[in-house]
Amino acid sequence: MGANGNRNSKLTEPNLIKPCPVNLWHCPRGSISTSKNSSIFEFPKWHKWCLLPVYQDWQYMQSKGCFFIEEDGEIISHQYRMQIAQRSMVYLTIKPLNLSQVEGKPSPWLSVDTALYILKENESQANLQLVCFTELRNREVFGWTGELGPGIYWLIPSTTGCRLRKKINPVTDEAQLVYRDETGKLFLTKEFKSTLSDIFEVIDLDGNGLLSLEEYNFFELRTSGEKCDEDAWAVCRDNFDTKRNELTRQGFMDLNLMEANDREGDPCDLWVTLHSMGYNKALELTEACPFVIDIYAEKCKPKIKAVHMEACSGQLEKAICKSVLSKGDAKVMDGYENIIVHTYSCDTWITSVIENKSDEKVIIHINNELSKNCVNNRGLNIFAVEVGPKSTMVCQHVMPLNERQEWIYYCIYSLIS
């Protein structure tokens, strides 16, 4: 075993963006009312959006990725660099990736919310400027359209954590991964091969049906915490089925069979791989959500490359805070002019950000008990947050439990210290 229980290795700036003036997708907002140190948002039942943008003649690129839940509940995902060669109208979407082969029975994680934050790189990676995020929605697809100037952009996927969260009730029955025939030869079970095929589909980021060394290394880093170097990749090419210097689906299957043979049929390391990829003992994907990003550009061919797999914090936290401060409703806490609660709402989710302008840290008590048909990313109706001096932080994300029913967000904020 490796470290952490892993297996061993085998906002808008005029010069940057011009939002599209056409209302392509309808985004109704709920009614809003406020009272002393509380926020109340009431939303109608969810309904369909019927008008979809069509960009068939635009140049197109796609990349896949995945959200993973860590042991401590933190969510990590792939992050991307996108290059736009010249000023162009651009259309971006993100949605959960459906892996189901059964018609009429989509993958269960399609209900997980996704978003994409687009940041402009100015001179260096450390200097990123928030440009926009995907506010439009059609079913499980979240999108944005507008004009982007030439340059390098970072695409940071996000999910609120309201629906993608660690499962409380673990599965006890363990699926069989390998078996031996009458001669003693080891084989992968049909169920395990189907799961490996789905994993291959997720880690094949460019969707060309093959795994490059870079794509495979995202998988290795996730499951073992280590990278495969060029020498090891050469050995892999010599021993497993490859095409154009990339690993085929069958080669990926055989690589896992070799791992089982190296352990004389003991599936221990295989289970470490599966758990790292979000699967439970019944081979159900419960603690991960694969997604796909589609990019259309009118004037040039966009380029996109996965560069990191990191926690959905840091730059993302800053981007969310900036977007909420820019687009949300601001309310000063009664009696505390230096504490401001900013709330961004749409029909899909609500995000609240607390801004502390004072020179001292503060502890804010949050009570959601009067909310109706709501779930938040913290999993608690009552909790407290500590906000450092001269800082902002995401307080909570809230979504409806059932989108087809009315939901009411009622939150009371009070200062503890």
HUNORMO-V318281 format. One record per helix or strand of 2 or more residues. SS is the DSSP state (@ for helix, = for strand). FROM is the first residue (numbers start at 0). LEN is the number of residues. If there is no record, write none. Layout:
SS & FROM & LEN
SS & FROM & LEN
This chain:
@ & 2 & 3
= & 16 & 3
= & 30 & 5
= & 37 & 6
= & 58 & 11
= & 74 & 10
= & 87 & 9
@ & 107 & 4
= & 114 & 7
= & 127 & 6
= & 135 & 3
= & 140 & 8
= & 150 & 8
= & 177 & 3
= & 185 & 3
@ & 189 & 14
@ & 212 & 11
@ & 229 & 10
= & 241 & 2
= & 245 & 2
@ & 248 & 14
@ & 267 & 9
= & 287 & 10
= & 302 & 9
@ & 314 & 13
= & 328 & 5
= & 335 & 10
= & 348 & 8
= & 361 & 6
= & 373 & 3
= & 381 & 6
= & 390 & 10
= & 406 & 9
